[in-house]
């Protein structure tokens, strides 16, 4: 198995992040520093990151209803709580993608680097749905523009699914994941987001999970996540 994949399976980070960790010389195999993430390793090899041994751990996937003010990181050096603190488990979890600190709703956490990479890779276009409260009621033209794509500083957005829920609330479904994308799209049509809540990630829905609570996904739900975007 390649070293980066081994680290991802060991819950260190996603495969891409593991490649960067290896390239920085933070990984040893049998006591020797290795900087090639494609180096082959076996289950019995002594693999360490920053001196700490890496061993395979069982994969877990959790759904969290993230409150506002909680950051989408594995650890937070400041005063704000990190989302992993909401999950009671012994394994090292990492967020799958991000939600802004002031956004709420469904966030997935896992120690399965391959799954995390699959769910966030642009190739698979895994859908994410949001409920968005706006400062003013959007016009029909606003909704049409959001659905067909708007121009942002990093290029035009892909088409999206958009529908009105209430006078100032819409649902938007994206299949791409740029930084603060929903907020920037809304600003591009002359409006502003007052509240943003993710309600679905691929086949997993937020449902009635209370804010600040977490639940571990079933094997069937994880299987559905693995197949997202493959059809």
N, C-alpha and C positions, 0 to 999 in steps of 0.2 A: 504494500500500500504506500502511496506517495505521502511524504511527510505532512504536507498541508492538509490532506484528507484525514490523516491520522489525528492531527490536532483538532480538526473540526469534529471528528467522531468522539474525541475526548472531552468535548465541551469547552475548549479553549476559546474559540471564536468561529465565525463563519470561515469558509475556505478562503475567500478573498482576504479577509483580515488576517488569517493565519499565514498566508503567503507574505504579507508585509512584516509580520512578527518574525518570521524566519529570516527574511532579507536583512533585518536589522541586527542579526547576530544574537538574538535572545534565546535561541534554541540549541540544546546540545543533544547528541545521540552518542551514547556510550562514553560520555565525558568530553567529547569533541564538539566544538562549535560548528554548526551546519548552517549555511546561508542559501542552500538550494532547496526550494520547497518541493521539487520533484524527486528528491532523494527517497529511495525505497527504504521502508522500515517494516519491521515485523512486530507481532504482538508482544514478544518477549524482550524487545529492545528497551534500553533505559533512555527514555525520551523525557527531557525536562525543559521547562520554560522559566527563565529567570531563576533557575535552580530548583524549581518545584516539579516533582514528577508528574507526568501526564499518564493517566490510566483511563481506559474506556469506562464510561459510566452509562447507565441506562438512559435512553432518550426520553425526554418528557416535553410535552407541549401544553402550555397553559393559556387560557383566555383571561384577560384582566379588563375590568371596567375602570379605566384610568380617570381619576378626578383631575380637575384643573389644579395647576401648581405642582403636579408631580412630573418629573422629567423622564423622558424615554431613554434612559441609559442604564447600564449595569451598575454604575456607582456614580454618585454626585459629590464633587469636592466642595460644593457650597452648602448653603443652608436648606435647600429644597430637597425633598425626599426623592429617591430614585424608584422607578416603578417596580424593580425586582423586590423591593422591601415589602410589597403587597402579597407576595407568594410564599407560602410555607413549604419549603422543600430543602433537601440537602444538596441538590445538584446546582451547578453554576448555570444560571439562565442568562440569556441575552435577548433584547427586544428584536422582533422581526420588523425592520423599518422603524419609523418614528411617528409620534404625534407631538405637535407643539405643546409646550408646557401649558398654554392656556386653552388647548383643545381637550376634549373628553372622549370617552367611549372605548371601543374595542381595540385592544393591543394584544398581539400574540407574543409569548415568550417561549424560548426553547433552548436546549443545548444541542440540538441537531443542526449542525452547520450546513449540511447538504440541503435539508428542508428549507432553512432560512434563505439560502441562496436561490433555491427554486422559486420561492414565493415572492422574492424581490427582483428577480431577473426580468428585464424588459421583454425578453423573448416570449415569456409565457403569459403576459398581460393578465395577471390575476386581478380580478375586479375587487374594488374596495368602495363601499357605499357610505355616504355621509348625509346627515341631516344638518342643514345650515340655516340659521336664523340671520336675516339680513336687516340692515338699517332702514331700508325703504322697500316697498313692494316692487318686485322686479316686473318689467314689462314683458310682453310676449316676445319682443325682439331681443331683450336681454337673455331670456331662456334659450332662444334659437341660437344666439351667438355662443353661449356657454356650451351648448350641445354640439355645435359644429366645429368649435375650436376658436381660441382667441390668441392674439399675438402677445407673447411675454418676452422679457429681455433675453431669455435663453432659448427662444424659438417658439413657434406655434404649438399649441396643445393639440393632442389628438381628440377625435370626437368622443363625446361623453353622453351618458344617459341622464337627462334632467327632467324633473317633473315638479310641479307646484304642489305643496302639501297644504299650506295655509297662505294667508295674504302675504306674509313676510318670511315664509319658510319654504325651502325647497329641498328635494333630495337629489344628489348628484352622485353618479357612479363613474369612477375613473378606472382606467386600465394602465395607467402609468403613475409614477411616484416621484414627482419633483418636490423640492423643498418648498413648504408652505404653498403648495400648488392651488388648493381651493381658494385660499384667501387672495392670492394674486389674480386668479381668474375672475373672482368677483370684483376686485378693484379695477380690473381691465374693462369692465362694463359699467364703471362709474358708481359702484355700490360698495358696501363694506360689511364684513362678517361681524356679527355681534356674538354668536355662539356657534361652535362647530362640534359635532359629535359623530364619531364613526360608529356605524351600526352593523357593518358586515365586512368580513375579510375573506374573500373567496367563498367557500360554502359555509363558513362559520358565522353565525349571527350572535349579536350581543344578547338579544332576548331580554329576559328579566333579571340578568345578573346585576346585583346591587352595585352602586358606585363604590369603588374602593375594594371590592371583593374580587376573588379569582377562583377559577375552577379548572381542573385538569381535563384536557380533552380525551375522549374515548379513542380506542384503537380505530373504530370506524370513522370518526371525524378526522383523525390524522391521515388515514388512507385517502379520504376525499381531498384533503389538502395536497397530498403528494400527487394526485392526479389532476389538480387544477391546471388549466391551460394546455393540457396534452391532447385534447380532442380537436 
